[in-house]
Amino acid sequence: MVENFSEWFHDILEQANITDSRYPIKGMAIWMPYGFKIRKYMLERIKELLDKDHEEVLFPLLVPESELAKEGEHVKGFEEEVYWVTKGGKNDLNEKLALRPTSETAIYPMYALWIRSHIDLPIKYYQVVNTFRYETKHTRPLIRVREITTFKEAHTAHATKGESDEQIQDFIEIYKEFLDSFGIPYMISKRPSWDTFPGADYTMAFDTIMPDGKTLQIGTIHNLGQTFAKTFDITFEDKDGEHKYIYQTCAGLSDRVVASIIGIHGDEKGLRLPPLVSPNQVTIIPILFKKGKEEVMAKCLEIKEDLENAGLRVNIDDRDIRPGKKFFDWELKGTPLKLEIGPRDLENNITIAMRRDEGEKIELTLDDNLVDNVKDLLDKSYENLKKSAWDFQKEHVKFTEDINEIAELIEAGNVVAFNWCGDDECGKEIEEKTGYDILGIHEDAEEGAKCILSGDDAKYLALIAKTY
Ligand code: PR8
């Protein structure tokens, strides 16, 4: 585990060519080529999962003030964070236009036009856009930015409350599968009322523990009930001829998923990328001497082609630098598997494979099984990253019945589980007393359990943590 996570994270983004934060606007960074590829493969995965049952759309970036301001709770939640466009060239605009902090108020007036009858439902749209939030808390690359560049927001509309609750479960399954693809562990909880998305009935959140023990919210799913339907007058004619308001949900993920992949799997040598998002899944390093150089290169190209034909992303590092430097670079960049081939290996008809996740060297014979053997090593590497990440999480969730123990456990890098009666006032007092954030309700409490503060019957097992 890395010593100073914050510093490590900051340095690795630059060293591995992921982002450059020197852009002259706070909270807005540049995606560099290596980072952009990781982002691309991550996006492909979420699209693959959403496209099974959702359709992609694209709404304008600007939202008229009149629409943004319509839903009272929602605007209250976001007003401190909105960037405004007030001029077109030299002219003052008739109406201020918001850079979307999220797109409910851009999308739902259009839903009001599109939805007429029960046959128009459900609607399941999503878009991948950049959103802007003038965050006042300390900004950090990927983790808390002012321009979220890969905001994946889904917005659904349903005829019944039951269907909207089912949709929440569907999103939970999709997000689980999505995060599982990269071996990112998560804790799912229902946020307390005071941390519910502005305008929503309830919020389900995915949190993960970063190496410094702080939790990062990496995805949220909101049941909006009929709040926005009533504000934007989104109604439909039901089978019985009655006009009814629709029920809505929305769900979102951001650049934070990339932050969690980097932070959770990384080690002191650099990134350890899960194969699915690694720009190169296999890096071939030829060990070249004057003698036998051409034969070695020819073999490397042949292997590359075989692996690429099997659908893998492969590069050959034939730079004219010491092999040691190449190893160092690809360790830093986290390529899951390196294959090294020199003239003697060629004579012996082998290549030396090295997994980035655990670093052991394995001899692979250069025969018809090579592709399968490489794929097998990649699978093992992914499984290992996933398992160690989940093990880390399991070790870092500690239960206590003593409120005075919470601070000590959290400062030691843990998330704390505790019994809670579920009362809002009691919850806020727990936060005040301890100085940490209640993530939410994780599970039902055990029979007979008592609330950690009020001593009343506990309804839930809740989580409390230091959060990003
Ligand atoms: C919604 N509306 O907006 P949410 N930097 C990086 N990631 C962030 C930031 C930030 N400043 N703020 C939030 N996130 C709903 C659902 C449409 C989609 C990430 O929900 O405000 C967090 O991981 O909860 C958060 O869970 C996700 O965006 C969705 O944002």
Residues whose N, C-alpha, C, O or C-beta is under 5 A from the ligand:
A	BS01	PR8	T102 R133 E135 L142 I143 R144 V145 I148 E153 A154 Q217 I218 G219 T220 C250 A251 G252 L253 S254 D255 R256
